[in-house]
């Protein structure tokens, strides 16, 4: 078969990314070459391709669901927020510029040729493209020159499925309200509705399905149940960022305002008896077994947040009491002595770091992007638990850290007693690393180590299988396939 289909949502976080991944995996299992596509993504969780280019983490995950190596064509435009009103604009995997929201809104139509070039290149290579929209297609003040929702659907002639999240309430207002706000030409592209994230007995919604179909004139192609699948989220709406509960090993991740690539911590949640919680105030920190300073898109601004919130001082106090602290990328920079910005990459200035490591970081305009792998070298202190463990991951950062301390790995980083850090995203993805760390934390607490960790790639495969099975059982795939092959006006 040959075709394409676009998944749009009534709002952000209704499940577009996961359902796109589900369709990619279902088609892949059925032997149909397919690829994901999202014209423009706004996210601080990103991924580096083998050729050193950057795309949204969600599109990387969807590519893996399709059995593919992530390709920057799958996400030609990536916006990484740097302030409340501005973003770093990444085009075809490379930094294009920094823009405020208003200038970007006026500029974005110029990116449509790049988007269509990437789309058509993928279309020539794969039988089916599964396209993901962004946010809502009927933000009336943003409709002009749209490049990611109905503007793209019209340009490529893609039939659209509209998704609503019933768990968030107001499913009739979500779906029917969205349809009512679309222009007639846009409305004509919508071929079906999907009710996502239903909890309980779906037969209780049979009447709801009838009402939706009667009022919209469209089929409800599926009522998808709430599925618990641990796959990478892409933005600040992730449920993972809310308070975690439970007993056992307690890992506190500092929730920086410009937190990026928090998916780095996902492998630690695979282990029984471990809770990973995100903390944004000293009063919520407690006395954890491990503190993690994650990546950030704005190191200097988030360093000021640590100072002004009191979290920085609290981390230093807990470290002095023996609590291990680990930093990744921007978090690693903040654990050092200073971070300076002579080129104005983040607006200029400098800050004092936490002083847990000896590093001095100077931000630079050119972004370092690479895949990396190596071995942990630590032989003393708490993090000697990692000695000899092999890792693989990637680096995305501005700046260079000069750290005279003992290296954490063969690929850099630093360690000083029970403080350590590195630039490597995905550092915990291999069970050899995450398992060694969790085992050491359990032993420190006198708790049993349940083991059972999988390399992240292997674990991800189990989750793709569960997601595809759950969606296939409740989605009319025969009808979805027919829709994929439709000759939509404007193609």
C-alpha positions, 0 to 999 in steps of 0.5 A: 500500500501507499499513503499517508495519514495525519494525526491532529489533536484537540490540544497538547498532550492528548496522545498524538505522539504515542498514537503516531508511534503505535501506528508506525509500529503496527505498520512495521509489524505488518511489513509496510515500510513507514516513517514518522513526520512532524514538520515543526516540534517545540520541545527541549527533549532532543536526540542526535542522529548518527550524522550529528544532527538534532531532532525532537526526541519524540520523532526519534522514538517514533522512528525506532517504533518504525524500525528505523534509525532516526533521521533529521528529515522526520522533524525538519524544524525544532524549536527549543525554548530559551526564554518565555518568549524566545526559542533556538530555531533548529532547521534540518538538525542545525542551529538556524538562529534564536528568535522571539515568538513574534519574529518567528511567527512572521518568519515561519512560512519561509520554512515551508519549502524545507518542510516539503522537501523533507516530506517528499524525500521521505515519501519517495523512500517509504510506503506510508508517512504517519504525520503528527500535528502540534497542539491544536489545529484551531488556535485562531490567532495562529492559523495564518501561515500554519506549517504544522497542522491544517496548513501542512495537511492541505499542502500534502493532501493528508487525510486527518484523524482528530484525537481527543483525550477523554481522561482530561474531560470535555470530550464532546467539547474537545472534538465537536468544538474543534471541528466547529472552528475549522474552516470548511476546507480544513474540515473536509480533510478530517476523516475520523475521530479517535477517543483516547485514554479511556478508563473503565468499561468502554461499553459505557461510552457506546452512547457517546460514540453514537452522539459524536458520530451523529453530530460530526458526521464522522466515524469514531475509529476507536476508543483507546483505553488508558495504556501504561507504556513507558516511552519517551515524553517530549515536553513539560506536560509529561506526567513523569514530572509530577510528584512520585510516591512509593518506598525504597530508593529515593532519587530526586531530580532537580526540576530546572525551569528550562529542564531538557532531556529528562528522558535521561532518567527514564531507565532508572524508573524501570527498577522495582523499589525505586522512585524518581521524583522531580523537585523544584523547591528546597521544601520538597527535597528531603534527604534523598538517596541520590540527587540528579541535576539534569540538562538545561537549555539555559544554564546561566538562567537556571543557575540563578534559579538554583541560587534564588530558590535556595535549591543550590544551597540545599544541594550543597548541604545534602552533599556535605552530609554524604548524599551523592550528586550526579549532573548531566550536561547543563547540570554537570556545568552547574556542579562546577565552579563557574559558568561564563558566557563571553559570546552572549550565547545565553545573553552574556554574564557569568555565575558561580556554580555549586562548587561540587566539581572543579570545572570551569565552563565557558559557553561558546556559540557553536553547538557540539553535537555527537554520538559517543560511547565508552567506559566508566573509569571511577575507582574511588568513592561512591561512583566507583560502583560504575567502574568498568561499565560501558555506556553509549549516548550523545552530546548536545551542548554549547561550551567547553568545561575545563575540569582538572578532576579525575575523569568519570569516563573515557569520553570525559566528565569528572568525579570528586568523591560522591559528586560526578557529572558528564555531558552524556545524554543517555548515560543510564540507558545501558543496564550495566550502568543503571543497574550498577548505580541502583544496586549501590544505592540499595546496598547503601540503604540496606535494601534488597536489589531486585535486579531485572533492568534491561538496556533501554533499547530492549526495554523500549521494544517491549513497550512498543509491542504493548502499545501496538497491541493495545491500540490495534485491539481498539482501533479500526485498522482496516478503515484506517488503512483505507483512509491512508490510501485516500486521494485527498483533494490538494495532494 
